[in-house]
């Protein structure tokens, strides 16, 4: 009888121990619309591996690529509600919930990648990230370089904003993205990311804008002829977590996540910079595309004039405050 009791108690201790280990494990579902060959997904694999190592397996990141848990719009709502723990957000999509965030989606706001990083990892970035956490229930944990956005067209040469008149340019279905299409002089057409290739192929749209690595990953070179080097936006995505989930985590868990994200960001941004340097040659020489260098200053002035109407919405002087960061 005593032996059975000891055996029973031993089993209880083992079960209790396993239960404690399971309760210590945090599972983070991370959804992204990016495909498995894109830098975002490759870097998420680094994030998952790094955070597992740092935490001794106490933080598990489960990656859902290609929009498996939601598209660009629904994934944000999913994180707000807590049905998805993490996703990549962007300022243009978030501006529908807070119009002041639209400033970060303005064409020609940032001078270069260094300027972007100084803004987003400085007081301005922290101010806006905290604002999102308090008001919208989602907390950006950094900013990753998506690449410099260029216009990519099926069958039309463009050199000035006037040449963009009538161009059906795909944009995500969010007000600030639509505004950016208009700032470039185009006729913005809202369309889901996963629908772009077929829409280009069939002529539903005349073009799209994305960083060059995205054009490569999605094979847009198969259904377009021209790349217009407008350099109109320093593309970025923000790895973002549900605020209640973040606040529920012990400090050491947060530190593991932030450290792993920093490693993943470094890997991600290096991939994007490398790819951008190589892709123009590849598109031109291997895929027969035509690369056009337009009048960028004309596009810059056209965009600045268009965005003047948004100054009150963003906050008076905000545009100049960001541009003045050295």
N, C-alpha and C positions, 0 to 999 in steps of 0.2 A: 504493500500500500504506500509506504513511504517512498519507494523507488518511483512509483507512478506519479506521486505528488511532485517529486523533484523534476521528473520529465515534463510534467504539465507546466510547472513554473518556468523551466528552461525555454519551452516553446513560447510561452507568453512573453518572456524577455526578448526573444529573437523577433517575434512579431512586433512588439513595441518598438524595438530598435529600428526595424525596417520602416515602420510607420513614421518614426521621427525623421528618418532620412528622406522619405518621400515628401513629408511636409516641409522640409528644408529646401526642396527643389522648386525653383521658379521656372515656369515654362512661358516663353515669349513667342507668340505667333507673329511673324513679320511678313506682311504682304507687300508685294511690289508689282507694278505692271511691267517692269523690265523683263526681258527674256533671259534664258539661262546663259547666253553667250555675251551678255552685256556686262560692263564693268561693275554695275551695281550688285548684280547677283553674285559675281565672283568675289566681290569684297564682302558681301554678307556671309559667304562661306568662311572667310577669314574671321569675321566678327564672331560667328558661331563657334568656331574652333578655339579662338583666343579666349572668349569669355568662359567656355567650358574648362579650359586649362587653368585660368586664373582662379576660378571659383571651385575647382575640384569637382566639377560636375553639378554644382548647385544651381547654376543658371544654364538652361537649355533653350537655344534659339531654334525655332522651326521655321524654315524659309518656304514661302509660298510665292513662286514667281509667276509671271505672265498673267497677273490679275486673278489668280485662282480664288481669292476671297473677296474680290471687289475691284472695280475699275478706279480711275483716278478720282472720281467723286465719292463713290460709295465707300472706298477704303478709309477716307478721312472720317466720314460719319461713323464707320465701324470702330475706329480708335476713340472717337469722342464718347461713344456709348460703352466702350470696353469689350465689345465682342471680338475685336482684334487688339492685341496689345501694342503692336508697333507697325509703322509703315513709313514710307518716304512721303513727305508733303512738300509743297512748293508755295511760294508767296502768292502767286496768281490764283491758285485754287483756294487758298485760305482767305483771300480778300473778300469772298462772298460772305464770310462770317464776321470779318472785321476789315472795313474798307481802308483803314490806315495801313494795312499790310500791303496794299496794292503798290505802294512806292517801290518795293523791292522787285516788282515785276516790270517796272518801266524800262523801255528800251533805252540804251545808252546811259544808264544810271552809273554804272561802274566803269572805271578806266581800264582795269586789267585784273588778273587773278589776285595779285598781291593786295590791291585796293579792296577787293571783295572780302578777302580774309580778314583784313584789319577792321573792316566795318562789322562783319558778322561775329567775330570773336572778341570784339571790343564792347564798350558800354552800350552802343546803339543796338547791336545784336542781342545782348543780354536783356536789354529793356523790352524789346519786342517779344523775345521768347517767354519772358516772365508774364508779359501781358496775355499771351496765348494760354499759358498754363492757368492763370487766374480766371480769365473770361470764357475760354472755350474748352477747358478740360483736357488739353493736349500740350505736351511739353517737347519742343524741339531740343535735341541733345547735341546739335552741331550743324555744320553746313558742309556738304560735299560738292566738289566741282563737277558739274555735269558736262562741261564743255562750252565753248562759245557758239551761240546759235547762229546759223546761216540759213538763208532762204534757198530752197531746193525746188526747181520747177521742171515740169514735163517738157514743154516745148516753146518757151518764151525767154528771150534775153531781156534782162532788166539792168539798168544802170542808174536810174534816178527814181525817187518816189513817184513821179508822174508816170513812169513806165509800169508801176504796180497797179494803176487804175484798172479795175475790172478783174484782177487776178483773184480767183477763188482759192484763198490760202487757208489750209486747214489750221484750226486752232482748237485746243481743248475747250469744252463747254463750260467756261467760267468767264464772268464779266471782264476781269483784268486781262485774260488771254485775248478775248475779243478786242479789247481796247488796244492791245499791242499790235494786232493785225491792222487795225485802222491807223495807228501811229506810223506804220510802215507804208501806208498808202494803198493797202490791199482791201479786198472784200472778204473779211474773215468768215470762214465756214466751220461751225462747230462739228466735231467728229471725234469719236472714241479712238484711242491710240491704236488698238488692234484692228481697226477698220481702214487705216490709212493706206496700206499697200494696195489693196483692191481698189480703193477709191482713186488712187493715182493711175492705176492700170486702166481703169474704165473711163477716166476723164471726169468723174464726179467732182473732183477738185483739180486745180491746176498746179498746186504745189503744197509744200509743207515747210515748216522750219524746225530744225533740230541741230544739236551739235553733230559734227562729222562722225564720231564713233557710233552714235545712234543710227545715222544713215547707213553705216556699214552693217551694223548688227541686224537691222531690219531689211537689208537688201533693197533700199529705196533706189539705189543706182540702177537697178534692173528696169525701173519704170519711170525714170526721169532722165533729162539730158543736161541740165544746167545746175551748177552751184554758184550762187551769188554771194560773194564774201561781204555781206553786210555787217558782220561782227556786231549785231545789234543787242545781244544780251549775254552776260556771263551767266550761263545756266547753272543753277544750283538746286539741290534737293536737300531736305532736312530730315534726317532720321528722327522720328518722333514717337513718343510713348504716351499712353493714356496717363493723365496726371494722377488719378487715384491709384493706379498701379504703381507709379513712381513713388508716391508718398508712402505706400504700404511697404516699400522695400527698406531693409536695414541699410545703414550707411555703407557697410562693406560691399553689399550687393550693387549699390549705385556706383561705387568706385570701380568695381570689376567691369560693369557695363560701359562706363565712360572710358576706361583704359582700352578695352577691346574695340570700342568704336573709333578711338583715336588711331589705333593700329590699322583698322580696316579703312579708315579715311585716307591715311597715308598711302596705302596700297592702291586704293581706288583712284585717287587723284593722279598718281604716277602713271597708271594705266591710261587714263584719259589724255594726259599731256603727251605721252608717247604716241598714242594712236593719232592724235590730231596732227602731229608733225609728219606722220607717214602717209596719211590718208589722201591728201590732195594729189600727191604723185600717183597713188594707186588708182584713184577715181579717173584721173586724166589718162594715164598710160595704159592701164589694164581694162578699164570699163568704157573708155571713149567719151567720157563726159567733158563738157566745156566749162572751164572755170572763169568766172567773170569778176573783175575787181571794179565795183561800182563807185559812184561818188558818195563815199561814206559820210562826208561832212554834210552833204545835202540831206541824207537820211537823218542824221543827227539833229539838224535844225528843224526838219519837218516834224520829227518826234517831239522835240522840246516844245514846239508851238502847240502841238496837239495836247500835250499833257498839262499845259497851263490851266486848263479847266479843272484839273484834279487837285490843284494846290490846296484848296480849302478842305477837300475830303481827306487828304493825307496829313494836313497840318502845315500851316504857313511856315515856310523856311526849311521844311524837312528835306526837300530835294537838295538844296544848297548845303545843308548841314552834312549830309552823306557825302556829297561830292568834295567837301572841304577836308575830309579825313585824309591825313598824310601817312 
